[in-house]
Amino acid sequence: MAGIVASRTIVTMLPAPSLFATAVQCAPPAPASLDAAHPVPHLVLPFASSSDEACQALLPTLVLPNLTRLLALANPPRGLPATSTPCTVAPANAADFDPELTLTPPHEWVLAQALGLVDITTADLAALDGHLPWAAVMSRPLLVSSDTPAAWFSPCHQEVGTGQVTLHPPATLGLSDAHSQALMAALQPLALEDGIRLHWVAADRWLAQGPVFASLPSASLDRVAGRSIAGWLSSGPAAASLRRLQSEAQMLYYNHPANDEREAQRLAPVNAFWISGSGICPPGARHAAPELVVPQTLRTAALQGHWAGWQQAWQTLDAEVLPAWLDLARRGQPLRITLCGERSCLSFDLTPRSAWQGMRQKISSFFAPLRLTELLNQL
């Protein structure tokens, strides 16, 4: 894993919503969804914390009264199973293992659980790391068949620096649909030679289908965006042919007319594509999880490396989003809140309790007040 940098490159454009944003909503649950027949509303907050030094410096300054009140009403938190911590390679020394270097970030495990892709309470997450098939799940109508292996190809800019190559994701590049389509069309013949079919989905992602993706581990774009690509590259026989295709794409795009036009517009060239979300859609997987509410503002600021904006995003969530959830909790509505960092996550269940349980909670909170900074540091 040598070469991975902890801090993210600061870019000037905001990243786009997550590639699986269509599976969730970003607004608080509507009253109609609070009927007992519906799943428990679940608020998931990606990038609630980060190990970035600038973020760590801001944690003690966060004043989030509504979040504190909500968590004071919750049962003790649950995290990812400690015995199944996902990892890209077995560490030679367990003390050296860094869960921030997994291919799959914690918030994707949580979303995968909600969509029926994996049961994180029983599955071997180490074996499944990098194998969440987001492309196949989110693009089932476009697949050749329901069991066709697929992956996302994300056009990007790879910046060669001193001792490392930094990936700038498509959302930071101002990539137009026309340029994205032209670049994908140029790559299509080379991909077909390797048995890969490409389908344009959006400017920031192309659907790739082919047997090579059946068992290919791939790192989430949320892991590598703004960072060195070292350590995040897939390994194995299948990855070797894909790296060749990626090298051919670099040469192909060097003098591509789309990049000539981008240069005239003072935009960075698209000189590579990143592979993520690889695998086969499992039977029974859901395309959407209406009970999930996943605000993107913390993630957007974190992937931008804009930590003052991340702090502001927390304050806005606490002032404008969390009061509705606090009101529901006080009315006895069962809820779940999951805080996700880059290393772990914590889920809090809010369930109706007896008067004695409520009194015991108040007494406990009086003697042991919630320390928000310590909580976020666990992520």
C-alpha positions, 0 to 999 in steps of 0.5 A: 500500500506504499504511496497512498496519501492520506490527504485529498487534493483540493479541486475547484469543482464539486464532485457529483452525487454518488454513483448509487445516489439513484437508489436512495433519497436525500430528503427526510422521510415523508409522513406517509412513510412512517406507517408500520408497514414501511421499513424503518427510516434510515439516515446514512451520513457518508464522510461524517468524519475523516482521518485527514489532519484538517478534518481532525483539527475541526472535530473539537469545534463542531457544535451539533446540538440536534445530533447530540440530542438524537444520539442521546435517545438511541440505543448503544451503537453497532459497527461493522463486525470486528471479526470480519474487518475488510482488507485488500491484503492480509497484513503481515502485522495486524498492528500495521493494518489500516482499515482506511485502505480497504477497497470498499468504504464503510458507507458502501457496506451500509448501502449494500446491506439495505439493498440486499447485496450482502448481510454485513452481520454474517458475511466475510467482509474481507473476502467481499472487499472490492466486490460490491457490484454497483454497476450491475445492480444500478444498470440491470435494464441495460445488461445483456442478461441478469447475470452479466458481469459489469463494472463502471468505467469513470473517465478521469484525469490522472496527474503525474507528480513527484513519486505518485499519480493523483486521480481527479474524478470526472465530476471535477473536470467539467466533462460534457456529455458530448466529450464523454460520448466521443471519448467512450466511442473511441475506446469502444473498439479496443474494449471489444477486442477484450470482450468488453461492451461499453454503454454510455450512461452519463458523462461521469460513468460508462457501463462496461460488461464482460466476463473479466468483471465477474471476480475482479476486485475494484476500489471505490471511486470514493476511496481514490478520488483526489489521492494517489492511485498506488495501492488501489489498483486491482491485481490478478490475471483479469486486472492485467488485461484491463491495465493494458486497456487503460494504457491504450486509452492513455495513448488514444486520448493523448491527441483526441479532438475532445481533449484538444477542445478541452485544452482550448477551454483551459480544462484538464484532459481526460487521459484515463478511466477508473474501474469500480463497482465490478461484479454480478448482480446477486438474485434478490438485490433491490434497485432502490431502498426508499427508507434510506436518506443519504445527504451528499453534502458531507461527502461532496466537501470531503472529496473536494478536500474542502474542510471548511465546507465540510464543517459548514455542511455539518452545521447545515445538516444539524440545523435544517435536516436533523430537527425533523428526525429529532421530532420523529424520535420524540414522537416514538417513531423507530429510526436508525442513524448511521455515521460513516467515516473512512475507517468504520461506521456506527449505527444507532437505533432509536426505538420506543422505550418504557418510561423507566428506560427513558428515565434511566437514559436521562440519568445515564446521560447526566453522569456520562454526557455524549462526547461527540468528538470522541464518537466521530474519532471512532470513524 
